[in-house]
Amino acid sequence: MSDPADTSFTVDAVWNGHRFLGPTTFYSDGELLHPIDGPPPATGHSGRAGHSGGAHHRIGGTLFPRLTDHHTHLGLTDQHALFTGGITHAIDLGWVPAVAAGWLADERTRPSVAIAGSLITCRGGYPVAAGWGPPGSSAEVGGEREARLAVRENIMLGASRIKVTLNTEAGETVDDRVLHSIVSESHARGVPVTVHVQGDGQTARAVRAGADQLAHAPFTERLDDDLIAESVRRGMSWVSTLDIHGWGAPTEQHRIASGNLGRFARAGGRVLYGTDLGNGPLPVGVNARELRGMLDAGIHPDAVLRSIAGLRRADDEHAPTVGPRLAWVSAPPPAGPDAIPDWLATARGLTVRQLTALADGDGDGDAADNDDGADARDRSPHPDPDPDPDPGPSPDPDPGTTPHPPTRLSPSEDTA
């Protein structure tokens, strides 16, 4: 295999966080890919070109610095399969905090992870009795003091956002005073708040309380235009999670969520790709149905791409530095937007070392796995430069299904 630190690559296209750039050459320092200014080298596979004069590979295809699923429950899925399936970064929105904290280690065979810790709810509130979360995955609070303590405890264990549930269809919720205390305590510590809203009036409560994000496009009521406008004005982001409503056979809740999401996007709201992975038979990796649902909701194709592949960098004509994780699609970008979902669903999560092995023709790049696994997790000189891609507003048996039998209720009852 070529020395990853003495190799350059040319791809057909690279996503810079806002748009596709044409053929681009990168040199590798062994951990990261750095763009080389100027036209791609004329040499072919294994020629001698690039930054260091080492091996050069024309691997073609399309390079993404990241593909992020903004709503997962990693305790209910195979994280290694998720990375192989193209997701380089994952936001876990609810699990046992001490367990989830272990996922923050920089293990390169799985996505870079950000966590919310336990879901904050009232005593006996959703999802305590839902059956999908183990003991400790919910923090039941009885008042403002306990709510603030729950926020602090989650943050101490590595939470970079706080999640609270408002699900009146499942029973009682925290009251408005407790909800406001959760938001204020989180914001005082620089941490945004994501809210699960389910039931009439719950989106309005989350907006009034100053929440930063909705964990799902609201699916139990059609929101009025003024509430959507207020959500946009406050800079909230909404995570899509459309495919949980039917898993390919859209339900009435899918119709409601799609309508709300499309209106939010057209009003200028920021939509983020997220699947609620772990909730039923969802693809482990990039979900073409989720992306197609977003397009069908009327979200512009560029916004759909930014929802999963956005970067916090200037919208310019420069290629970004990529790595240590990356996503690669073997074909150039499709000509039309209708082809984007199926095309992007072929993405593969790789490290720079795995990309080198792939370019060398060493099978599927797995030969480099031992160099990027658990032994490397905390000693890398190049940790993921932005492990938490969206902290807030502006801020395998079957590869098509989850690797474990679904353990959760139908989306009408349980969509964490």
Salt bridges, closest charged atoms under 4 A:
ASP29 OD2 - HIS34 NE2 2.96
ASP29 OD2 - HIS382 NE2 3.49
GLU31 OE1 - ARG108 NH1 3.00
ASP106 OD2 - ARG108 NE 2.90
ASP106 OD1 - ARG325 NH1 2.94
GLU107 OE1 - ARG110 NH1 3.67
GLU107 OE1 - ARG377 NH2 3.02
GLU144 OE2 - ARG177 NH1 3.84
GLU146 OE1 - ARG123 NH2 2.76
ASP176 OD1 - ARG205 NE 2.72
GLU185 OE1 - ARG148 NH1 2.78
GLU185 OE2 - ARG152 NE 2.87
GLU185 OE2 - ARG189 NE 2.72
ASP212 OD2 - HIS187 NE2 2.68
ASP225 OD1 - ARG263 NH2 2.58
GLU230 OE2 - ARG233 NH2 2.73
GLU230 OE2 - ARG234 NE 2.76
ASP243 OD2 - ARG289 NH2 2.80
GLU252 OE2 - ARG255 NH2 2.39
ASP276 OD1 - HIS71 NE2 3.16
ASP276 OD1 - HIS73 NE2 3.28
ASP276 OD1 - ARG408 NH1 3.48
ASP302 OD2 - HIS300 ND1 3.95
ASP315 OD2 - ARG19 NH2 2.92
ASP316 OD1 - ARG313 NH1 3.41
GLU317 OE2 - ARG19 NH1 3.24
ASP342 OD1 - ARG292 NH2 2.72
ASP360 OD1 - HIS57 NE2 3.32
ASP384 OD1 - HIS89 NE2 3.38
ASP384 OD2 - ARG325 NH1 2.71
ASP386 OD2 - ARG66 NH2 3.57
ASP386 OD1 - ARG312 NH2 2.68
ASP388 OD1 - ARG161 NH1 2.84
ASP390 OD1 - ARG270 NH1 2.58
ASP414 OD2 - ARG408 NE 3.22
